[in-house]
Amino acid sequence: MSSSPLLKNRASLAHKLGYAVRNPARIAPYVKRHARDTWLRLKHPDHVGYYRAVMASDAGRSPEAAVGSRSHDRWLALGRMQFDYLVEHGLRPGHRMLDIGCGNLRAGWRFIAHLDPGHYYGIDISPDILIAAKRTLTTYELQEKLPHLTITQDLTLDFLPAGHFDVVHAHSVFSHSPLPIIDECLANVGRILAPGGFFDFTFDRTEGAEHQVLREDFYYRTETLLALARKHGLAAQFMADWETRPHGQSKIRVSHPE
């Protein structure tokens, strides 16, 4: 019997060899990706600079693939999944929303259409993906909604007003982030949350050893991230109802304690 996927260490040599045996056609793409990532890490030793270069490379081939969607139909489905979940959890047109790692607006265009004009604020570290986001905005004719799309270097969120956002959202951001970046975000997100607001983020969950693959994909235990949020005075809970969605990541919600 094979072990649970949540117990696998994808960085281990045994896992890599087993995966290669089961998927021989993926060996060459993996080697190519490994070589590219090694070169980019040498050029950009800080993680944000490195991952910005990764996104530039990926977006040059396909902005939809760069945000993790292998087809346009999958891009649409993943965006719809995120949108439906937040609407079911009370996202209203009058809410002000911050979308961290907004990408090319896979879910963002739906949020923009749903929210009142000027109530959507998307940030990303990649100028290339934000250019693609503007194309998405034009495709769906959402110019009159006046969304904010802004590049950022870090997650201190210091350029945003205090107590302003009812909903903060980060999908597939912490799955690509080392722990200090997650800590930086959790240390600062409470300042910008409005009373009663919440911050939802997804992450790649493991029940085994925490690890990373190529400095692109990071796997964390739920307890690690819950404790990190609570360290910064935030209430935190694992969102079990998200687990029913056909997506490989898990979700945590943080808010101000009641």
N, C-alpha and C positions, 0 to 999 in steps of 0.2 A: 504494500500500500504506500502511495506517495505521500509525502508530508504536506501539510496545509500550505497553500501559497503564502499565507501570512507569516509562516515560519522560515521561509526561504531567504537566504542571504544571497542576493543577486550579484554581489561583488566577489563571492568566493570562486576560487578556481574550479571546484567541483561543479558548481552550478553552471559556470560558463562552458565547461567541457560537455556536460550533459545537454545543455541547450544547443550547442553546436552539433552534437550527434543527432539530435531530434530535428534540427532545422538547418541542414547544410547549405541551403540557398541563401541564408542570412549571414553566413560567415563573411563574405566579401564586403557587404554593406557595413557590417560592424567594424571590420578592420579599417575601412575607409573613414568611418565616423570617428573611430579611436584616433587615427592619425590626424584628422582635422582638429579634433578637440585638444590633442596634445600640443599642436602648433598654436592654437588660440590661447591656451593657458600660458604658454611661454610669452606670448605677446601681451597678454592682459592678466597679470598675476592676481588682481583683485576680482572678486566673484562677479560683481555687477558689470565691470568692463568685459569680462570673459563672456558672460551670458548675453550681453548686448551683441557681441560679435557672433555668437551662436545664432541668435535670432536674425541678424542681418544675413547670415549665410542661408538659413532655412527659408526666410521670407523671400529671398531672391529667387528661389525655386517655386515656392507656393506659400502665400500667406496663410491659407487654410491649414496646410500641413504643418506650418510653423507653430500654430497654436494647438496642434495635436489632433487634427481631423484628417483622416486619410481620403475622404471624399466630401463633396459638397453636401450630399445627403446627411452624412455623419456630422458635418459642421452644423447644419440646421438642427439636427436632432439633439446634439449636446447643448446648443444654445437654448432650445425650447425647454429642455430638462431643467436647466438652471432657472429660467424665467418662471416656469410653472411652479417650481418649488418655493420661490420667494413670494409669489402671489398667493399661494396657499398658506404661507406663513404671515400674510398680512401686508405685503407691499402695496401701498396705495399711491394713486397719482400725485397726491400732495406731498409725499415723502421726498426728502433730499437724499440722494444716493451717491456714494463713492464706490467706484469699481476699480480695485487695485489690480493691475495687470490686465487691463481691459482688452489687450490684443487688437485684433481687427474687428472687434464688436460682434463676435460670434453670438454672445447673449446680449451684448450692449445695445444692439439696434432695437431689440424687443423692449428692453428697459426704457430706452429713450422714447419709443412710441407710446409706452404706457404712462410715463411720468409727465408732469406738467413741464412746460418750456423752462429751460435753465436749471432743472432739478437733477440732471445727470452729470456726474463729474468722473471722467475716466482718466487714469494715469497709467503710464507704462515706462519701462526703462529703454524701450527700443524705438528710435525715430522711424525706422523702416516699417514696423508694424503699425505705428500711428498713421503713417501715410496710407497704408492699406485700410485703416479704420475710416479715414476720410472718404475713401472710395466706397466703402460699405454704406456710410451715411448718405452719400449721393445716390447710390443704387436704390435705397429704400425711401428716398425723397423726404428725409427727416430734417432738412436744413432749418425749418421754422421752429424746431424744438430747441435750437440753440444749445446743444450739449457742449460741455467743456472737455477738451482732449488735451492733456498736458504731459510732457515728458518729465521724468523724475530721475534723480541719481540714487536716492535712498528711500527708506521708509520711515524717516523721522516725522513726516507729514507736517513739518513746521510752517509750510506756506499756506496751510488751510486754517479756517477759523475754528475757534473752540466751540464745542457744543452744537455743531451745525448739521451733522449727518444722522438721519434716522436709521439708515441701513448702510453698512459697509460690507463689501463683498470681495472675496479674493478666491477665484477658482483656478486651480493648477498653478498657483504661485509658490506656496510653501513646499510643494512637491519638487520644486527646482531650487530651493533655498537652503543654505547651511543654517545651522541653529542661530548664530549671531544675528543674521538678518531677520529671522522670525522674532527673536527677542527684541530687536529694535522696533519692529512694528507693534508688538504687544505692549511695549513700554510707552508708546505714544498714541495708540489708537483711542484709548479712553478719553483723552483730551478733546478729540473732535466729535465724539459720540454725543448726540442729543440725549436728554433724559428719556429713558424708555427705549433707546436705540440699541441695535445689536450689530455685531460683526461676525459674519459667517466666513469660514475658510475651509478649503479642502486640503487634504494631505494624503500622501502615500503611506498607508498604515502597515506596520509589521508587528508581530507578536514575538519575534525573535530579536536578534541583535540589530541595532540600528546601523544603517550603512548607506553608502552612496555609490552610484555607478557613473563613471566618467565626469564627475562633478556636475552632472546635469540632472540626475534623478536621485532624490533623497528619501529615505524610508525611516519613519519615526514611530515609536510606540505612543499610543494614545495618552498614557500617563505622563509622558515627558512634556507634551504640549499643554495638557490641562494644568500641570504644575507650573509651567512657565507663565501661563496667563494669570494664575492665582497669585504668583509672586508679584505681579504688577497690580494687584488689588482688583482684578476682574473676576466676575463670576464666569464659570466655564462649564459647558456640558457637551457630551458626545451626542450627536444627532442621529439616533438609531433609525429614524424614519427615512433618512437619506440612503441607507444601506439597501433599500428595496429598489433603488434606481439602477438602471443598467450602465453603471459607471464604475471604474476600477478604484476610485478614491473614496476616502471617508470624509466626514465633515464634523467640525466643532463650531459651536456658537459661543461667543463671549459678549458680556454686557456689563454694565455697572451693577454692583450688588443692590438688591432691593433694600 
